[in-house]
Amino acid sequence: MAKSHKPIIWGLFAGGGMVSAFVTPVMILITGLAVPFHLISREAMSYDRVHAFASNPIGKLLLFVVIFLPAWHAAHRLRITAHDFGLRQDIPIAVVLYVTAAVGTIMTISALLKM
């Protein structure tokens, strides 16, 4: 039986979709509505507090998951969308999109480790 990398890609796709579905609306609610309408104090979203969160190891892990998984979800979704639009060169498209997601992952790790 031939080995396949599909379970890895599908796992990243599913995880990214779940994170995007649950976290993105909450982020929009907090940063786009709650803070501007003074439902949450502006001090709660100050630079110092957000930087302290991002510098904490648990905060770094959460930021990594929120960036890493949706990037792989988007790469796979764009690959399928390209196929739906009639672009049948699947291998070059997949390589470009997955390498972009991998570079984004590496850049995320690098930025989080510098904090």
N, C-alpha and C positions, 0 to 999 in steps of 0.2 A: 504494500500500500504506500502510495506517495505521500510525503509529508507536505503539509500546507501551512502557510502563515496566516490563513484566513481567520482562525480563532483569535489571534492576537489583535488583528485589525478590527474585527467585529467587537471584541471586548472593549477596546479603546473607544470605538464608535458609540457603543451602548453606554459606557460610563460617561463619556462627554455629553451625550444627549441628556442623561439624567441630571448631571451637574448643571447643564445649561437650563434645563426646564425648571429646576428648583431654586437655583441661586440667582440667575439673572433677573427674574422678576423682583426678588427681594432687594437686590442691589439697585434696581431702578426705583423701587418704592422708597428706599432710604435716601439715596443721593439725589433723586429727581423730584421727589414729592415731600417726604418728611422733613428734610432739612430746610428747603426753601419756604415751606409753609409753617415753619417753627414748631413742628410736632416733635422734633428732636432738636436739642440745643446745638448751635453751631460749634460750641466747644467740644462736643462729642466727636465731631469730624475734623477737629483741628489737625494741623500738620504734625504737631508733636505727638498726639495720641495715635494717629494713623501710622506714623513712623515707629512708634514704640510697639504697636501691634505687628508691623511688618518685620521688625527686628527680633521678635520673639520666635523661638524655634517652632512652636505650634502655629503661629501666624504665618511663618514661612511655608510650612507644610500646607496650610489651607490655601495660601496664595498660589502655590505650585499646582495644587489640584484644580483650582478654579481657572488657571491659565492653560495647563497642560492638557487636560482631558477635552475641553471644548475645541482646542486647536486640532486635535486628532479627529474629533467628530466633524469639524468643518472640512477637513481635508477629504475625508471619506464621502461626505455629503456632496462636495464639489466634484469629486470623481464620478459619482453616480449621475449628477446633474449634467456633466459634460457628455456622458454617454447618452443620456436622454435627449440632448440637443443634437445628437448625430456625430459627435466626435468619437470615432471608433478606434483611434490609436490609444488603447487603454494603458499599455505599459508606459509610454513616455509621460502621459498625463498622471498616472499613479506615482511615478518616480518624482516628478516635479512637486506634486502636492504633498506626498509623504516626506520628502526631503525638506520641504518648507516647514512642515509641522515639526520635524526633528530639529531643524535649526532653531525654530521658536522655542522648543523645549530646552535646548542647550543654552540659549540666550536667557531664558527664565532662570535656569539653575545658576548661571553665572551672575545675574543681577541679584538674586536672592542671597548668594554666598558672599557678595561684596557688602551686604548690609550689616 
